[in-house]
Structure formats: structure tokens, C-alpha cells
Amino acid sequence: MANEFANWQGDVEAFLTRLENFVASDICDVEGFQEGMELQTSEAKQRFTAVCTMWLTKLSVLKSTGVFELCNEYSVKTGARILQLLKPSYDDLSSCFAKLDTKWLTSLTEVVIPAMAEIPTAPQQRFSSMVFRWISCLDDLAYSPVVRDRVNEAKSHLDDEFYCTPVACV
């Protein structure tokens, strides 16, 4: 699945189908996905980081409105907490997205993130786990010192295995 972020060809429906199938699979390898992402190009990493920040924002909105399934409570609250902890570096983090294709960013905002919010609980928690795990390694990537410091600060306020959502790490 990590290759999908490097091989983006503009077909958002095909991409979304592959992403949904990946997280819906009983053999979804969240840790393997992260390892695969770490090997991708800088642009692919930026694409997935954009997905992550948009997903954290969506989880924060879900928490503030209270509109989510109780089964997803851990993911929603954890995502909102991560976003809150990253807020001081959000502009630095988001600035790298300016280089990304606007069609990609529009597709995320209008299609991918809303669709992921509607998928069943187990796949949604696997997706959240992918996002949380990726956020946990941002300090190892070539982002600004502000981003690295905020990621480390965020991790210091979370459990050691905060990325293990209830369903994703069973």
C-alpha cells in the first residue's frame, strides 16, 4: 500500500478503493506499512503526512461534535490529542504540502478523508493506527526542528504504544 502514495496517478476512486481494501483486510500490516513508507520518496512521504494531518483534523472535529461510534472513541480522542499537541508546529508541517499536487490535496479533502470516516470500525481503527504510527516517526524524517520538537513533545504526553488502537493491535 505504501507504493500507492509514490505511484499516485490522479485516479482518486481507484486509490480510495485500494486504501479501503487494505485497511479492511484481516492481514492489514500496519507496522509493515510504516516500514514501507519509510522507504518511499520524499514526495510520497509528504503525501501520506498530508493524509495524516487531515485525518487528525477530522478526528478532532468528530471529538468536538461527539458524532462517532463508541468503538472508535480511543482513536478519536487520541487523534484529537495528537493534533492539539502538534498545533504549534502545524504551519511548519503544512508548509511542505504546498509542493504537492493540488488535485491530490483536493481529492483528500473532498473524497478520501470523508470516505475513511464512514468505513466500519475495525478498518477505521487500522487506518488511525497507520496515521498514529506514522506521526510517531516524523521526528526521524527531514522536517523542520520545530516539527521534530513538537512530535517528541507529543510522544512524551502519550502512552508508549498510543498507535495501537484497540482493533489494530489485537
C-alpha positions, 0 to 999 in steps of 0.5 A, a space after each residue: 500500500 505504501 507504493 500507492 502514495 509514490 505511484 499516485 496517478 490522479 485516479 482518486 476512486 481507484 486509490 480510495 478503493 485500494 486504501 479501503 481494501 487494505 485497511 479492511 483486510 484481516 492481514 492489514 500490516 500496519 507496522 509493515 506499512 510504516 516500514 514501507 513508507 519509510 522507504 518511499 520518496 520524499 514526495 510520497 512521504 509528504 503525501 501520506 503526512 498530508 493524509 495524516 494531518 487531515 485525518 487528525 483534523 477530522 478526528 478532532 472535529 468528530 471529538 468536538 461534535 461527539 458524532 462517532 461510534 463508541 468503538 472508535 472513541 480511543 482513536 478519536 480522542 487520541 487523534 484529537 490529542 495528537 493534533 492539539 499537541 502538534 498545533 504549534 508546529 502545524 504551519 511548519 508541517 503544512 508548509 511542505 504540502 504546498 509542493 504537492 499536487 493540488 488535485 491530490 490535496 483536493 481529492 483528500 479533502 473532498 473524497 478520501 478523508 470523508 470516505 475513511 470516516 464512514 468505513 466500519 470500525 475495525 478498518 477505521 481503527 487500522 487506518 488511525 493506527 497507520 496515521 498514529 504510527 506514522 506521526 510517531 516517526 516524523 521526528 526521524 524524517 527531514 522536517 523542520 526542528 520545530 516539527 521534530 520538537 513538537 512530535 517528541 513533545 507529543 510522544 512524551 504526553 502519550 502512552 508508549 504504544 498510543 498507535 495501537 488502537 484497540 482493533 489494530 493491535 489485537 
